[in-house]
Amino acid sequence: MRLVHLSDLHLGYRQYQRLTPAGINQREADVAGAFKRAVDMVVALKPDLVVLAGDIFHNVRPTNPAILHAFHQFARFATALPGVPVVIVAGNHDTPRAAETGCILRLFSPLGIHVVHEGPQRLSFPELDLSVLAVPDVPGARDASLRPDPDARYNVLLLHGEVEGMLPAYAATDRAAVEISQEELGAQHWSYVALGHYHVYREIAPNAYYSGSVDYTSANTWGELQEERAAGLPGKGFIERDLDSGAHAFHHVPPARQLLDLPQLSARGMSAADLDAAIRDRVEHAPGGIDDRIVRLVVRDVPRHVVRELDHKALREYKRRALHFQMDTRRPEILRVSASGGPGRRPSLADTVRDKLRARPLESGIDREALVALGLHYLKEAESVDAAPAAAGAADGAGE
């Protein structure tokens, strides 16, 4: 018994302002293309069961092109994989807040797709000796008793929600209605647990997984990218699982659009011309170039006046070449030398001058340490000039 587990398609997702020649948002078209490639791959695998763990659409009222594309791709499951059950649960992005709105996923039921959107539902497939408990992301679903069917050989739990304590902080901006503990999940009682909501492929237990999304559609795509790199993942995709042998494979879905997070820059002490050159160097040495890609460059320790003086014509050219070019500028952190009421000595005037000169943006070609030394020299001279009259006055007073 082999199943395929997909999740978080987010069809209809839109970002940036670029359009295709047909007038569709480019990122919407990218996400639609990723789902089509996933369907191609699933059809080629010829599984015995296909489960989709929610967030089929990005909004409860998706665009007409998104609906048409989804309908066409789900129809392909019905025609290319006859007799193979396809089960969908609604995610938080699929579930309307008002009951009278209705769930768009019902549209796929006439295709033979099993859609679960109102509450937990157990589906039985006697010909496969299979039971699927489908738990959509709706209020009250957390109270459902998550127990397998003792009369079925294979038991699959399909759930859209958060496993307590497993999501990183950056993912907390998009909360699910269903939150469940590892104990409540009871993965050891199931043949397989297919989870949705979290966009990065992750193992929760040896037989319980988030498959992740098929493209970058969350509020923090850069956080996802960093997590995938740390885990050694190739990117987005879906899971193939053999319920008899436990054989497990993550199938990477090639993206339509590459995300490129350029190495960060520190602009501390740089002039606008210096920073322009450093940005240009990052762009020119970007692996594969920046053209038609989603690009981010983080620049730290850059004062506002330096940002204003940058070569904005060059920045506009980078934005024209890339699908999206984001320069994330971050001002220097304020470092407190001493705190009111805290221990430690107050900084001397020489300390203050030294720190200010070391943090000051400079024109190209100026030796910073020479400037600091010269500033301290002038300060010492000024202090000696001020001290001379005071010393003379003290001597006169002593002679009287």
Beta strands, then each sheet from edge to edge (+ up, - down):
strand 1: 2-6
strand 2: 49-52
strand 3: 86-89
strand 4: 114-116
strand 5: 121-125
strand 6: 130-135
strand 7: 154-160
strand 8: 162-163
strand 9: 179-180
strand 10: 192-196
strand 11: 202-205
strand 12: 208-210
strand 13: 237-242
strand 14: 248-252
strand 15: 259-261
strand 16: 265-266
strand 17: 294-300
strand 18: 324-329
sheet 1: 4+ 3+ 2+ 1+ 13- 14+
sheet 2: 5+ 6- 7- 10- 12- 11+
sheet 3: 8+ 9+
sheet 4: 15+ 17+ 16+
sheet 5: 15+ 17+ 18+
end
